[in-house]
Amino acid sequence: MQKVTVSIINHKALRILKELASLQLIQLDSIHKKHKKPTSKSWITPFEGIMHKQPLEELDQQLQELRNG
């Protein structure tokens, strides 16, 4: 038996490979899915609108109040 590593470009090719495996013509050892890298803003979306822009002095004052408690 020969072992071959294949990179799938089109999802139709994977379906064909699965059909060949069901006919016992080939054996699929494992199927690895590539993890999609998040787009530059996708991780930001859940947090959008939570904080508002404030002047730096106001933020410093709030931070000092929190520290001095």
N, C-alpha and C positions, 0 to 999 in steps of 0.2 A: 504494500500500500504506500502511495506517495502522499506527502503532506504539502499543501499549497496554501499560502496566505493571499487573500484577495481583498482589495479595497472596492467597495460597492459605490458606484457613482450614481446609479439610478435605483429607486426603490423597486422597480420592476425586476431588476436582476436578482434581488434578494428573494422575491417571490418565486422566480424560476429555480433558484438554488434549492429552496424549500420543497418545491415540487419534485426535483430530482432526488432529494433526500427521501421523500415519501415513497418514491419508486425504488428505493434502495440501490440507486446508481451511484450515489455519493453519500458521504457521512459528514454532517456539520458538527464540528467539535464545540464551537461556541460562537455566539454572535455578540460582538461588542458594539455598543452604540456610542458615538462620539458625543461628549457633553458640549452643548452649545455654550459658547462664551456669552455672557450677558452683554447686551449693547450698552453703550456708555451711559444711557439714562435709565435702563430697566431697573436697576437697583435703587434708583432715586424715587421712582414713582410712588411706592407706598409711603414715603416720607414727605412728599410734596405738600406744601401748604401748612405744615405743622409749625414751622418757625417763620417769623416775620422779620424782615430786615429792620435792624435797630441801629441807632448811632453807637459807635464804639464806647463812648463815655457812659451811655446808659447800661450797656452790657457789663462794663467794668464795675459800675455801681452795684448792679444786681449780684455780680459775683462776690464782691466784698461783703454784701449783706448776708449771702449764703455762708460765706466762710466765718463771719463773725457770729452768725446765728443768734 
